[in-house]
């Protein structure tokens, strides 16, 4: 025990004289480390008789506690002295601007809209916008949808209440139509009508934006996002449509093995009309676009509708259908965002959950560019 006391006194003196954190740590290892003299003293307890152990154990533990306490006190003093020295030597220039840390994130829908604009701008398309509260003529009639068309039904479309005339009775259906019955637009196609009426032909544009339909499940919501594309010029044909869509999907999904299938269909505003299918494969629990839909392990997925603009639509928009023809297409922005970034529930797009936004959101500086890749991760 006399030897233990001498070692303790020497160690306490060395700890007090330590001039740096490194020197202090050396004393800690020498005393309390695995092979330190305190640790070795504790190991000798197993070789003692019960009477000796009863006397030695408390003494060794007291020495251990005293050494540890001295080290902690010295460490705090050295750190305080180091901080004082640092504060005395450093200066702060208050004229410098404060560092700006961007907060929040860019929603995937906003990011995909920017990606769309970047890709189609490279193809010579302008971005057009229009009102979300539309009249019946621009939303249906000018797009060759007659009054009995199912898309006009109340269970599909959000109509505003009919105007009430002076007599106090609601307006009839024909009267309401004559007064340009108002509704929340069901697609962004009215933007094409407004743009053609304002600019005439030739024209090349995309119209991204919010649209509204009465539907809600894992893959549908009452409000969602759509992009319409329109090209009207001389000698336009379906080959131009397919090339445009293939070029877009290759740039958007950033892979060359994109295979499209145009499947005959019917839309009032195009003739002929085709559904656009893209080849995909299942990888784990998500669908990955790419490959041929007829190959083993691959299938086809519908992404939108398209076709050659109907002559009646061109006439309604004031374009001569004998001189000009064109194609149009419509794609669901939310759906292609889900495909590209591996999301499986459309409703999460609009829940406002910060955890979802933190995971799928993009940084403010992640601007899509064709040179750096339109899908650069956040």
Secondary structure, 3 states (H helix, E strand, C coil): CHHHHHHHHHHHHHHHHCCCHHHHHHHHHHHHCCCCHHHHHHHHHHHCCHHHHHHHHHHHHHHHHHHHHHHHHHHHHHHHHHHHHHHHHCCCCCCCCCCCCCCCCECHHHHHHHHHHHHHHHCCCEECCCCCEEEHHHHCHHHCCCCCCHHHCCCCCCECCCCECCCCCECCHHHHHHCCCEEECCCCHHHHHHHHHHHCCCEEEEEEEEEECCCCECCECCEEEEEEEEEEECCCCHHHHHHHHHHHHHHHHCCCCECEEEEEEEECCEEEEEEEEEEEEEECCEEEECECCCCCCEEEEEEEEEEEECHHHHHHCCCCCCCCEEEEEEEEHHHHHHHHHCCCCHHHHHCCCHHHHHHHCECCCCCCECCCECCCCC
